[in-house]
Amino acid sequence: MSKNKARDVQVFPIATNTRILRSRSWSRLRFEIEYALAKGTTANSYLIESDKTAIIDPPGETFTQIYLEALQQRFHLEDLDYVILGHVNPNRAATLKTLLEIAPQITFVCSNPGAINLRAALENPDLQILVMRGEETLDLGNGHNLQFIPTPNPRYADQLCTYDPQTEILYTDKLFGAHVCGDQVFDEGWEVYNEDRRYYFDCLMAPHARQVETALDKLADFPVRMYANGHGPLVRYGLIDLTKAYREWSQQQTSADLTVALIYASAYGNTATLAQAIARGITKAGVAVESINCEFTEPEEIRAAVEKAGGFIIGSPTLGGHAPTPVQTALGIVLSTATNNKLAGAFGSFGWSGEAVDLIESKLKDAGYRFGFDTIRVKFKPDDATLQLCEEAGTDFAQALKKARKVRSPSQPATNVEQAVGRIVGSLCVLTAKEGDRSSAMLASWVSQASFNPPGLTIAVAKDRAVETLTHTGNKFVLNILKEGNHLGLMKHFLKPFGPGQDRFADVAAEETESGSPILTDALAYLECSVQNRMESGDHWLVYATVENGKLLDNDGVTAVHHRKSATHY
């Protein structure tokens, strides 16, 4: 895939009277954690032409011009009856405003929360809107009698799925998507999308696992032959397997015995983006997140989540120098509910001043709570480096919770088997990686040669490692093989705890490859590697990478080898 290809709109018939318009971006679309694999994305919109005509999910403002041009080449917008919205966000406002200028007769179809968001986004209280709460239908003629299923979650409280019984297509909005761009409209050979779909789920859906399970229960009642999702290839060939996977992944979260209550409100989407990155860091460390948008959550639900959780994190925008009322209400519930032995955190975004975050932090400190990471304050829209900091802060928070639980549980001596497995000898290496503004590293000894032609190796990367995000298919990294005799200093450096966003390479002699990954100049040798695929293996990812380049830096040196005492710790 070329990242330099121009954006375009791919139009393709997918069923009777039904076409898809895939607005394609071949490079990374925006700064949000779910786009971090940088494989581009598609914004999928749909056109149903029957006695009545409907568009489902027009794309955001970066595609407004090319989308409307593609639409007008194939359809008279003056004949458009309905625009159905799976969710409403400010990013879609430009497209919707332009549509309205061309076709003022449009009636919008959305959920009740969607109607509120739509009137605010378009700054127009007099829009023609049909509100769908779950019982209503919309008859477009010729059997296209659309049904609507509200599937809200904290991030998308207005999410609405649409089912067409004529074509047996379920329009799923954010569910079942993947951020990957290509020419394939359907998911033939769907296994190649497994990693992208899992990553998308982990970023967007895992913090809302309880609501995802509820949505799956609702959607199970419909005979479906295709998921028409909002991003990526349509789910046709892998439908049964992906539905089953969503159920399994959700249950992994909802059955976890250690949870974090992540409570926030978001004015322009920036605080929600920070919350999503923090949640990603927590869930990758094996701790579940109960994500709560306090603007749409009853006080009793907030109280119950805080009582159950091992820790809580509160995020807020600053509006007019204050925290929004729902955040202040939630903060009061937390202070009256959570014992101060629970781990706490605070974050937020702001435009000109950040009083809301300061208020939350001071109230929690005054109440005696211990913080799991330094309070995060972000001005305007977060960038890649900020999202990496948030993800790492979330992982630190989860690890602190797990460590506290471990301290309370008496440790058991290593078994004979664990001691024996610990004697497996591996070369001591440091994996280093960089992409854009994000960089990281980890000490590794679970490294094995896996192939001769091409030369390849496998490396086990713990799910909660910060560098894990940089070891997906297509990423590049450097494996620095340490030298016996001087390895202790490097080993000590990379074993020490780093703060979120902290430079791993400060005070270390390093150079960069052409791809930007650091080479440790005191190493015995280095290998430049490219990730080909990876497999989930318990609490690790087993990464297979091919070697593209390398060099022996010391002809007389000897490989440093790590001897572990047991198989249960490094």
C-alpha positions in Angstrom: 0.0 0.0 0.0 1.4 3.4 -0.9 1.0 6.0 1.8 1.4 8.7 -0.9 -1.7 7.8 -2.9 -4.3 10.5 -3.1 -7.5 10.1 -1.2 -10.4 8.8 -3.3 -13.9 7.4 -3.2 -14.5 3.8 -4.3 -18.1 3.0 -5.3 -19.3 -0.6 -5.5 -22.7 -2.4 -5.6 -23.1 -4.7 -2.6 -26.7 -5.8 -2.7 -30.1 -5.0 -4.3 -30.6 -1.2 -4.7 -27.5 -0.8 -2.4 -24.1 0.7 -3.0 -21.1 1.5 -0.8 -19.0 4.6 -1.1 -15.7 4.0 0.5 -13.8 7.3 1.2 -10.2 6.1 1.3 -7.3 7.6 3.1 -4.1 5.6 2.4 -2.1 7.2 5.2 -2.9 7.6 8.9 -6.1 9.8 9.1 -5.8 11.5 12.5 -4.2 11.5 15.9 -6.2 8.9 17.8 -5.0 5.7 19.4 -7.0 3.4 17.2 -5.2 4.8 14.1 -1.8 4.0 15.5 -1.0 1.1 13.2 -0.9 3.7 10.4 -2.5 1.5 7.7 -4.9 4.2 6.5 -8.6 3.7 6.8 -11.9 3.9 4.9 -14.9 5.9 5.9 -17.8 3.7 4.7 -21.0 5.3 3.6 -24.0 3.5 2.0 -26.7 4.5 -0.6 -30.0 2.7 -0.8 -32.1 3.7 -3.8 -35.7 2.4 -3.8 -39.1 4.3 -3.8 -37.4 6.4 -1.2 -33.7 7.0 -1.1 -31.4 7.0 1.9 -27.7 7.7 2.6 -26.2 6.0 5.7 -23.3 7.5 7.5 -21.7 10.3 5.3 -18.0 10.7 6.1 -16.2 13.5 8.0 -15.0 16.8 6.8 -11.7 15.6 5.4 -13.7 13.7 2.7 -16.6 16.2 2.2 -15.6 17.4 -1.3 -14.6 14.1 -2.9 -17.5 12.3 -1.3 -20.1 14.7 -2.6 -18.5 14.8 -6.0 -18.7 10.9 -6.2 -22.3 11.0 -5.0 -23.5 13.6 -7.4 -21.9 11.7 -10.4 -24.2 8.8 -9.7 -27.3 10.3 -8.0 -29.4 13.5 -8.0 -29.1 14.9 -4.4 -32.4 16.8 -5.0 -34.1 13.3 -4.9 -32.5 12.4 -1.5 -35.1 11.7 1.2 -33.1 10.5 4.3 -29.7 10.7 5.9 -29.3 8.0 8.5 -26.6 8.6 11.1 -25.1 5.7 13.2 -23.6 8.4 15.4 -23.1 12.1 15.3 -19.8 13.9 16.0 -18.6 17.4 15.2 -16.3 16.0 12.5 -19.3 15.2 10.3 -20.8 18.7 10.6 -19.1 20.1 7.5 -20.4 17.3 5.3 -23.9 17.5 6.7 -24.1 21.3 6.3 -23.0 21.0 2.6 -25.6 18.3 2.0 -28.3 20.4 3.5 -27.3 23.4 1.3 -27.7 21.2 -1.8 -30.7 19.2 -0.6 -32.7 21.1 2.1 -35.5 18.6 1.9 -33.4 16.0 3.8 -34.9 14.3 6.9 -32.2 13.0 9.3 -32.7 9.7 11.0 -30.9 9.0 14.3 -31.2 8.1 18.0 -32.5 10.6 20.5 -29.0 11.4 21.9 -28.0 11.7 18.2 -30.7 14.3 17.6 -29.4 16.4 20.5 -25.8 16.2 19.1 -27.0 16.9 15.6 -28.8 20.1 16.4 -25.8 21.3 18.4 -23.2 20.3 15.7 -25.2 22.0 12.9 -26.3 24.9 15.1 -29.8 24.5 13.8 -32.7 23.8 16.1 -35.2 23.4 13.2 -33.8 20.4 11.5 -36.2 17.7 10.1 -35.3 14.7 12.3 -36.9 11.3 12.8 -35.9 9.9 16.1 -35.5 6.1 16.3 -35.7 4.5 19.7 -35.8 0.9 18.7 -39.5 0.2 17.8 -39.9 2.4 14.8 -39.3 1.4 11.2 -38.6 3.3 8.0 -40.1 1.9 4.8 -38.1 2.9 1.7 -40.2 0.5 -0.5 -39.6 -2.8 -2.3 -39.0 -4.6 1.0 -36.4 -2.1 2.4 -38.3 -1.6 5.6 -35.5 -0.5 7.8 -35.3 -1.4 11.5 -33.2 0.4 14.1 -31.3 -0.9 17.1 -29.8 1.5 19.6 -26.4 0.2 20.8 -25.1 3.0 23.0 -21.7 3.0 24.8 -19.9 5.7 26.9 -17.9 6.9 23.9 -20.8 6.9 21.4 -23.9 7.4 23.5 -26.0 7.9 20.4 -24.8 4.8 18.4 -27.6 3.4 16.3 -27.4 0.2 14.1 -29.7 -0.2 11.0 -31.0 -3.5 9.6 -32.4 -4.0 6.1 -34.5 -7.2 6.0 -34.6 -7.0 2.1 -30.8 -7.5 1.8 -30.1 -8.9 5.3 -27.4 -6.3 5.8 -26.8 -4.9 9.3 -25.2 -1.5 9.2 -23.1 -1.6 12.4 -21.5 1.9 12.5 -18.4 1.6 14.9 -18.9 -2.1 15.6 -16.9 -4.8 13.7 -14.6 -2.3 12.0 -10.9 -2.1 11.3 -8.6 0.8 10.3 -7.0 -0.6 7.2 -7.2 0.7 3.6 -7.1 -1.3 0.4 -9.0 -2.3 -2.8 -10.9 -5.2 -1.2 -14.5 -4.2 -0.5 -15.3 -7.5 1.2 -13.2 -9.5 3.6 -12.1 -12.4 1.4 -9.3 -14.2 3.1 -10.5 -12.6 6.3 -7.8 -14.1 8.5 -5.4 -11.4 7.2 -7.5 -8.8 9.0 -7.5 -10.6 12.4 -4.7 -8.4 13.9 -6.3 -5.2 12.6 -9.7 -6.1 13.9 -8.4 -7.2 17.3 -6.4 -4.0 17.6 -9.5 -1.9 16.7 -11.5 -3.8 19.3 -8.9 -3.4 22.0 -8.7 0.4 21.4 -12.4 1.2 20.8 -14.5 -1.6 22.3 -12.6 -3.1 25.2 -13.4 -0.2 27.6 -17.1 -0.6 26.8 -17.2 -4.4 26.9 -20.4 -4.6 29.0 -22.2 -2.4 26.4 -20.7 -4.5 23.6 -22.2 -7.6 25.1 -25.6 -6.0 25.4 -25.3 -4.9 21.7 -24.3 -8.4 20.6 -27.4 -9.8 22.4 -29.7 -7.3 20.6 -28.1 -8.0 17.2 -28.3 -11.7 17.6 -32.0 -11.6 16.9 -31.5 -10.6 13.2 -30.7 -12.9 10.3 -27.6 -11.2 9.0 -25.5 -12.1 5.9 -23.2 -9.1 6.0 -22.0 -6.4 8.5 -21.8 -3.1 6.7 -19.4 -1.4 9.1 -18.1 2.2 9.4 -14.4 1.4 8.6 -12.4 -1.2 6.7 -13.6 -4.2 4.6 -17.2 -5.3 4.9 -17.7 -8.4 7.1 -19.1 -11.2 5.0 -16.8 -14.2 4.9 -15.5 -13.9 8.5 -18.9 -12.9 10.0 -19.5 -15.9 12.3 -15.9 -15.9 13.5 -15.7 -12.2 14.2 -19.0 -12.2 16.0 -17.7 -15.1 18.2 -14.4 -13.3 18.7 -16.2 -10.1 19.8 -18.1 -12.2 22.4 -14.9 -13.8 23.7 -12.9 -10.6 23.8 -15.8 -8.8 25.7 -16.1 -11.7 28.2 -12.4 -11.5 28.9 -13.0 -7.9 30.0 -16.3 -8.3 31.9 -15.0 -11.4 33.8 -11.8 -9.7 35.0 -11.6 -9.5 38.8 -9.6 -6.3 38.7 -11.2 -3.2 37.2 -10.6 0.5 36.9 -13.5 3.0 36.7 -12.6 5.6 34.1 -15.0 8.5 34.5 -15.0 11.5 32.1 -16.9 14.1 30.1 -15.8 15.6 26.8 -16.8 18.8 25.1 -15.1 18.6 21.8 -13.8 15.0 21.8 -10.3 15.7 23.0 -10.8 14.5 26.6 -12.6 11.3 25.2 -9.5 10.7 23.0 -7.2 10.9 26.1 -9.6 8.6 28.0 -9.4 6.1 25.1 -5.6 6.1 25.1 -5.5 5.6 28.9 -8.0 2.8 28.7 -5.9 1.1 26.0 -2.9 1.2 28.3 -4.9 -0.3 31.2 -6.6 -3.2 29.2 -3.3 -4.2 27.5 -1.9 -4.8 31.0 -4.7 -7.3 31.8 -6.9 -5.0 33.9 -10.5 -4.3 32.8 -11.9 -0.8 32.3 -15.4 0.3 33.1 -15.6 3.4 30.9 -18.2 6.0 32.2 -19.3 9.1 30.3 -20.8 10.9 33.2 -22.9 13.1 30.9 -25.1 10.1 30.1 -24.7 7.9 33.3 -27.0 7.7 36.3 -25.3 8.5 39.7 -26.1 5.0 41.0 -24.3 3.5 38.1 -21.2 5.6 38.8 -21.3 4.7 42.5 -21.6 1.0 41.8 -18.6 1.1 39.3 -16.4 3.0 41.8 -17.3 0.6 44.6 -16.4 -2.4 42.5 -13.2 -1.0 41.0 -9.7 -1.3 42.5 -9.0 2.3 41.3 -10.6 5.2 39.5 -9.5 7.9 37.0 -11.4 11.1 36.4 -11.1 13.3 33.2 -12.6 16.6 32.4 -12.5 19.5 29.9 -12.4 23.1 31.1 -15.4 25.1 30.1 -15.5 28.8 31.2 -12.8 28.1 33.8 -14.8 25.3 35.4 -15.4 21.6 35.2 -18.8 20.7 33.6 -21.6 20.0 36.1 -21.7 16.2 35.3 -18.0 16.0 36.2 -18.5 17.9 39.4 -21.4 15.6 40.3 -19.3 12.5 39.5 -16.4 13.8 41.6 -18.7 14.2 44.6 -19.9 10.7 44.2 -16.4 9.4 44.0 -15.3 11.3 47.1 -18.3 10.0 49.1 -17.9 6.4 47.8 -14.3 5.4 47.2 -12.1 4.6 50.2 -8.8 6.4 50.0 -6.8 3.3 49.7 -8.0 3.1 46.1 -5.6 4.3 43.4 -6.6 7.5 41.7 -5.8 9.4 38.5 -6.7 12.7 36.9 -6.5 14.0 33.3 -8.1 16.5 31.0 -7.8 18.8 28.0 -8.4 22.5 27.7 -8.2 25.5 25.4 -6.8 28.4 27.3 -6.7 27.3 30.9 -7.0 24.0 32.8 -8.8 24.8 36.1 -11.0 21.7 35.9 -8.0 19.3 36.0 -6.5 21.3 38.9 -9.7 21.1 40.8 -10.0 17.3 40.4 -6.3 16.8 41.4 -6.5 19.1 44.5 -9.8 17.5 45.7 -8.3 14.0 45.4 -5.1 15.0 47.1 -6.9 16.7 50.0 -8.9 13.5 50.5 -5.7 11.4 50.8 -5.8 9.4 47.6 -2.6 8.0 46.1 -2.1 8.7 42.4 -1.2 6.0 39.9 0.4 8.5 37.4 1.2 12.2 37.3 -1.8 14.3 36.4 -2.1 14.7 32.6 -2.9 18.1 31.2 -3.3 18.6 27.4 -3.8 21.8 25.6 -6.0 21.6 22.5 -5.8 18.4 20.5 -3.5 15.6 21.6 -0.7 14.4 19.3 1.0 11.0 18.9 3.5 11.7 21.7 0.7 12.7 24.1 -1.3 9.6 23.3 1.8 7.4 23.9 2.2 9.1 27.3 -1.5 8.5 28.1 -1.2 4.8 27.1 1.9 4.3 29.2 0.3 6.1 32.1 -2.7 3.7 31.9 -0.3 0.7 31.9 1.6 2.1 34.9 -1.7 2.5 36.7 -2.8 -1.1 36.0 0.6 -2.4 37.0 0.4 -0.5 40.3 -3.0 -2.1 41.0 -1.7 -5.6 40.2 1.4 -5.0 42.4 -0.8 -3.9 45.3 -2.9 -7.0 45.0 0.2 -9.2 44.8 1.6 -7.6 48.0 -1.7 -8.5 49.8 -1.4 -12.1 48.6 1.5 -14.1 50.0 3.9 -15.2 47.3 4.4 -18.9 46.7 7.9 -20.4 46.1 8.7 -21.4 42.5 7.7 -25.0 41.7 10.2 -27.5 40.3 8.7 -27.0 36.8 9.0 -23.2 37.0 12.6 -23.5 38.2 13.4 -25.8 35.3 11.8 -23.6 32.7 13.7 -20.7 34.1 17.0 -22.4 33.0 16.1 -22.0 29.3 19.0 -19.9 28.1 18.5 -16.9 25.8 20.7 -14.2 24.5 20.3 -10.9 26.3 19.0 -8.2 23.9 17.4 -4.8 23.8 14.6 -4.2 21.3 14.4 -0.6 20.2 11.7 1.0 17.9 10.6 4.4 16.7 7.7 5.6 14.5 7.1 9.2 14.1 7.2 10.9 17.5 6.8 7.6 19.3 9.8 5.6 20.5 10.4 2.9 23.1 12.6 0.0 24.1 12.6 -3.2 26.2 15.1 -5.7 27.5 14.4 -9.1 26.0 15.8 -12.6 26.4 13.0 -14.7 24.8 14.5 -14.5 21.4 14.9 -17.4 19.0 15.8 -17.9 15.3 12.7 -19.0 13.4 13.7 -19.2 9.7 16.8 -19.4 7.5 15.3 -18.1 4.2 14.5 -15.3 4.8 16.5 -15.0 8.0 13.9 -14.5 10.7 13.4 -14.6 14.4 10.6 -14.7 17.0 10.5 -12.5 20.1 8.1 -12.6 23.0 6.7 -9.2 23.9 4.6 -8.9 27.0 1.2 -7.3 26.4 1.7 -4.6 28.9 5.1 -3.4 27.5 5.1 0.1 26.2 7.0 -1.0 23.1 4.2 -3.5 22.2 2.4 -0.9 20.2 5.4 -0.6 17.9 5.6 -4.3 17.2 2.6 -4.8 15.0 2.7 -6.2 11.4 4.6 -3.8 9.2 6.5 -2.1 12.0 10.3 -2.1 12.1 12.6 -2.5 15.1 16.2 -3.1 16.0 17.3 -6.0 18.1 20.5 -5.0 19.9 22.4 -8.1 21.1 24.3 -7.2 24.3 27.9 -8.0 25.0 29.2 -10.0 28.0 31.2 -7.7 30.2 29.5 -4.4 29.6 25.9 -5.6 29.5 25.1 -4.9 33.1 24.9 -1.2 32.6 22.5 -1.4 29.7 20.5 -4.1 31.4 20.2 -1.9 34.5 19.2 1.1 32.4 16.4 -0.7 30.5 15.1 -2.6 33.5 14.5 0.6 35.5 11.0 1.9 35.6 10.3 4.7 33.1 7.7 7.4 33.5 5.0 7.7 30.9 6.5 9.4 27.8 10.0 9.4 29.3 12.9 9.1 26.8 14.3 5.6 27.0 17.5 6.6 25.3 18.6 9.5 27.4 22.1 8.8 28.8 22.6 5.9 26.4 25.0 5.9 23.5 22.8 5.4 20.4 22.6 6.1 16.7 19.6 5.8 14.4 18.9 3.5 11.4 17.3 4.9 8.3 13.9 3.9 9.7 14.7 5.8 12.8 15.0 2.9 15.3 17.9 3.5 17.7 21.1 1.3 17.6 22.9 0.9 20.9 26.5 1.5 19.9 27.8 -0.4 23.0 26.0 -3.6 21.8 27.8 -6.6 20.4 25.7 -6.6 17.3 22.4 -5.3 15.9 19.7 -6.6 13.6 17.3 -4.4 11.7 14.0 -6.3 11.6 10.5 -6.0 10.0 7.5 -7.5 11.7 5.7 -10.0 9.5 3.0 -11.4 11.8 2.3 -12.1 15.5 0.4 -14.6 17.5 -1.4 -14.2 20.9 0.3 -16.4 23.4 -1.1 -16.0 27.0 0.2 -12.8 28.5 2.6 -12.2 25.6 2.5 -11.6 21.8 4.9 -13.9 19.9 6.3 -11.6 17.2 7.8 -13.1 14.0 10.1 -10.7 12.2 12.5 -11.0 9.2 16.0 -9.6 9.4 16.7 -6.9 6.7 20.1 -5.7 7.8 22.6 -6.0 10.6 26.2 -5.7 11.7 28.6 -7.2 14.2 30.0 -4.2 16.2 32.7 -6.1 18.1 34.5 -9.1 16.5 36.0 -10.2 19.8 33.0 -9.9 22.0 30.9 -12.7 23.5 27.1 -12.7 23.6 25.6 -11.9 27.0 23.3 -14.7 28.2 20.5 -14.4 30.8 20.0 -17.1 33.4 16.6 -16.9 35.1 15.9 -18.6 38.5 12.3 -19.4 37.6 9.7 -19.2 34.8 7.4 -16.8 36.6 9.4 -13.5 36.5 12.2 -11.8 34.5 
